[in-house]
Amino acid sequence: MAQGSVQSDGPVARPDQVSLGVLVAAVPRFKVDEAAAVCGVAEQRRGGKLPPHVTAYLTMALCLFSDDAAEEVAQKVTGSLSAFGVWDAAWEPPTSSGITQARKRLGRDVLRETFYRVAEPVANSETRGAWLRQWRLTAIDGFDLDVPDSPQNAAEFGYAGNDLSRSAFPKARVVAVVECGSHAFMDAEVGPWSRREKTMAASLLPSISSNWLLLADRCFYSFAAFSAAAQTGAALCWRAPTQLSLPILKVLSDGTYLSALVDPAIRGRQREELLDETRSGVKPDPVAAHVVRVVEYDVPDRDGQERVCLITNITDPDAASAAEIAGAYHQRWEEETANGQLKSVLREPGKVLRSKSPDLVHQEIWAYLLVHYAINSLICQAATGADIDPDRGSFLRTVNIVRRTATGTAAFPR
């Protein structure tokens, strides 16, 4: 990438791409306008300094400069104010209060709707590290964000811990689906700390694509969740919780074995009859059970060895070997990388979000997800063009370049 944001022998992105223009390129104006129209705010204050689309891009810019007051961010990124096409050069940049009021008018849903319209897989067939054979590697996981300790935020999001020992700030929970190869968030759900990750994931699983291999840790397993994901036709590779019963139906040539995930409501004789039929080759009703392949292996840890047990609906060893399945599962850590990029690079370690009301917290989180998506889209496209793994791209260096070049150069679309 230009200016060293991806390590390669030559530039693989234009210098003008590595600027605040990356937001406009990845988050097109027409999609922001569509989202605003769907949310009923498209026509509000069209003649003012901060119409909906300008407020949306400015809110994203606030995520690039989390240390700075809103007014200072506006000073940095607007450049020539007439470039907005909604004021003349004689006007002053908006005040922090004016930006806050514009954000309130924009509401909590416009940037969420924009994200849903924008976020999609970034890696193509040539992107290194993005695929296992024909399957796009994806993962689902969650993270939390500290929000300002206002009464409204406390009521909406809640604290971690309990009354005797609770977190210093209220926490918002985010559960997201990430493309492993690019680290790009493709879908997400935002909610209060009290909502479990498994519960929040339920709304994301039905929308996964049939050509994905979805990776998930053991905390996401339930029969209902696995069923919802399997019904999409996607390949799945989930770590099994330790208490999950996995009867051996058939040992395969590579040492893995077939088992059955059975609806926990089915018990006793009915369960045994179902397993006997499945052993004899009868395909079970997916409402009642799923045949899965079990891949088990040990990994070293500080206490010696840890047993990893994976369940996958790729039941044919010729379709993906045990080693390929195990290697793919450990790509799940790419989601942890994505989470860390947002929490520790964009937002910076220990930082609290700036929004003091729940609506603006939701808006700010979706803005962070959009900025993260835009930057990783650029890194992935540049790395693919240079035929290197996007993992070799530096998210931090790219963010720093965007921050440096944003000052005085931004030109939001009219």
ChimeraX attribute file (.defattr): number of C-alpha atoms within 10 A of each C-alpha:
attribute: neighborCount
match mode: 1-to-1
recipient: residues
	/A:1	27
	/A:2	19
	/A:3	16
	/A:4	16
	/A:5	24
	/A:6	27
	/A:7	19
	/A:8	17
	/A:9	9
	/A:10	12
	/A:11	17
	/A:12	22
	/A:13	20
	/A:14	12
	/A:15	13
	/A:16	13
	/A:17	16
	/A:18	26
	/A:19	23
	/A:20	30
	/A:21	20
	/A:22	19
	/A:23	25
	/A:24	18
	/A:25	13
	/A:26	18
	/A:27	21
	/A:28	17
	/A:29	20
	/A:30	12
	/A:31	17
	/A:32	25
	/A:33	19
	/A:34	17
	/A:35	24
	/A:36	24
	/A:37	14
	/A:38	14
	/A:39	16
	/A:40	14
	/A:41	19
	/A:42	19
	/A:43	12
	/A:44	15
	/A:45	13
	/A:46	13
	/A:47	10
	/A:48	11
	/A:49	22
	/A:50	24
	/A:51	21
	/A:52	27
	/A:53	26
	/A:54	20
	/A:55	20
	/A:56	25
	/A:57	22
	/A:58	22
	/A:59	26
	/A:60	24
	/A:61	25
	/A:62	24
	/A:63	24
	/A:64	24
	/A:65	17
	/A:66	17
	/A:67	14
	/A:68	14
	/A:69	14
	/A:70	23
	/A:71	17
	/A:72	16
	/A:73	23
	/A:74	23
	/A:75	18
	/A:76	21
	/A:77	23
	/A:78	22
	/A:79	18
	/A:80	14
	/A:81	23
	/A:82	14
	/A:83	17
	/A:84	20
	/A:85	13
	/A:86	15
	/A:87	16
	/A:88	13
	/A:89	12
	/A:90	8
	/A:91	10
	/A:92	11
	/A:93	20
	/A:94	17
	/A:95	15
	/A:96	15
	/A:97	11
	/A:98	15
	/A:99	20
	/A:100	18
	/A:101	14
	/A:102	23
	/A:103	22
	/A:104	15
	/A:105	16
	/A:106	26
	/A:107	20
	/A:108	20
	/A:109	20
	/A:110	27
	/A:111	29
	/A:112	23
	/A:113	18
	/A:114	25
	/A:115	25
	/A:116	17
	/A:117	15
	/A:118	19
	/A:119	20
	/A:120	16
	/A:121	18
	/A:122	21
	/A:123	25
	/A:124	15
	/A:125	10
	/A:126	13
	/A:127	22
	/A:128	18
	/A:129	18
	/A:130	24
	/A:131	21
	/A:132	15
	/A:133	10
	/A:134	11
	/A:135	16
	/A:136	24
	/A:137	28
	/A:138	31
	/A:139	27
	/A:140	25
	/A:141	23
	/A:142	20
	/A:143	18
	/A:144	18
	/A:145	20
	/A:146	20
	/A:147	25
	/A:148	21
	/A:149	19
	/A:150	15
	/A:151	13
	/A:152	14
	/A:153	24
	/A:154	20
	/A:155	13
	/A:156	19
	/A:157	22
	/A:158	22
	/A:159	24
	/A:160	17
	/A:161	11
	/A:162	8
	/A:163	8
	/A:164	5
	/A:165	9
	/A:166	12
	/A:167	13
	/A:168	13
	/A:169	19
	/A:170	25
	/A:171	26
	/A:172	27
	/A:173	21
	/A:174	22
	/A:175	23
	/A:176	25
	/A:177	25
	/A:178	29
	/A:179	28
	/A:180	31
	/A:181	26
	/A:182	34
	/A:183	31
	/A:184	31
	/A:185	29
	/A:186	21
	/A:187	22
	/A:188	23
	/A:189	18
	/A:190	20
	/A:191	18
	/A:192	20
	/A:193	21
	/A:194	14
	/A:195	15
	/A:196	15
	/A:197	21
	/A:198	16
	/A:199	12
	/A:200	21
	/A:201	21
	/A:202	17
	/A:203	14
	/A:204	18
	/A:205	21
	/A:206	15
	/A:207	12
	/A:208	22
	/A:209	16
	/A:210	16
	/A:211	14
	/A:212	21
	/A:213	28
	/A:214	30
	/A:215	29
	/A:216	22
	/A:217	17
	/A:218	16
	/A:219	14
	/A:220	23
	/A:221	17
	/A:222	17
	/A:223	16
	/A:224	13
	/A:225	17
	/A:226	20
	/A:227	20
	/A:228	18
	/A:229	21
	/A:230	21
	/A:231	14
	/A:232	16
	/A:233	15
	/A:234	19
	/A:235	21
	/A:236	25
	/A:237	27
	/A:238	24
	/A:239	22
	/A:240	23
	/A:241	17
	/A:242	10
	/A:243	6
	/A:244	11
	/A:245	12
	/A:246	17
	/A:247	12
	/A:248	15
	/A:249	19
	/A:250	13
	/A:251	13
	/A:252	14
	/A:253	8
	/A:254	12
	/A:255	11
	/A:256	19
	/A:257	21
	/A:258	22
	/A:259	24
	/A:260	23
	/A:261	21
	/A:262	21
	/A:263	17
	/A:264	12
	/A:265	8
	/A:266	13
	/A:267	12
	/A:268	8
	/A:269	9
	/A:270	10
	/A:271	17
	/A:272	12
	/A:273	12
	/A:274	20
	/A:275	23
	/A:276	13
	/A:277	13
	/A:278	18
	/A:279	17
	/A:280	10
	/A:281	10
	/A:282	11
	/A:283	13
	/A:284	16
	/A:285	9
	/A:286	14
	/A:287	12
	/A:288	17
	/A:289	21
	/A:290	21
	/A:291	22
	/A:292	22
	/A:293	27
	/A:294	28
	/A:295	22
	/A:296	17
	/A:297	14
	/A:298	11
	/A:299	9
	/A:300	9
	/A:301	9
	/A:302	6
	/A:303	6
	/A:304	8
	/A:305	11
	/A:306	12
	/A:307	12
	/A:308	15
	/A:309	17
	/A:310	25
	/A:311	26
	/A:312	24
	/A:313	20
	/A:314	20
	/A:315	19
	/A:316	13
	/A:317	18
	/A:318	9
	/A:319	11
	/A:320	15
	/A:321	16
	/A:322	21
	/A:323	13
	/A:324	13
	/A:325	20
	/A:326	18
	/A:327	12
	/A:328	22
	/A:329	23
	/A:330	10
	/A:331	18
	/A:332	24
	/A:333	14
	/A:334	21
	/A:335	27
	/A:336	18
	/A:337	14
	/A:338	23
	/A:339	25
	/A:340	16
	/A:341	19
	/A:342	22
	/A:343	20
	/A:344	14
	/A:345	17
	/A:346	21
	/A:347	20
	/A:348	15
	/A:349	11
	/A:350	10
	/A:351	16
	/A:352	18
	/A:353	17
	/A:354	19
	/A:355	19
	/A:356	16
	/A:357	18
	/A:358	21
	/A:359	18
	/A:360	22
	/A:361	22
	/A:362	19
	/A:363	23
	/A:364	24
	/A:365	23
	/A:366	26
	/A:367	26
	/A:368	22
	/A:369	24
	/A:370	27
	/A:371	28
	/A:372	26
	/A:373	28
	/A:374	23
	/A:375	23
	/A:376	27
	/A:377	25
	/A:378	24
	/A:379	30
	/A:380	28
	/A:381	20
	/A:382	25
	/A:383	27
	/A:384	20
	/A:385	15
	/A:386	20
	/A:387	14
	/A:388	19
	/A:389	20
	/A:390	29
	/A:391	20
	/A:392	14
	/A:393	23
	/A:394	17
	/A:395	22
	/A:396	14
	/A:397	15
	/A:398	23
	/A:399	23
	/A:400	18
	/A:401	19
	/A:402	21
	/A:403	18
	/A:404	15
	/A:405	19
	/A:406	23
	/A:407	17
	/A:408	16
	/A:409	18
	/A:410	22
	/A:411	19
	/A:412	22
	/A:413	15
	/A:414	10
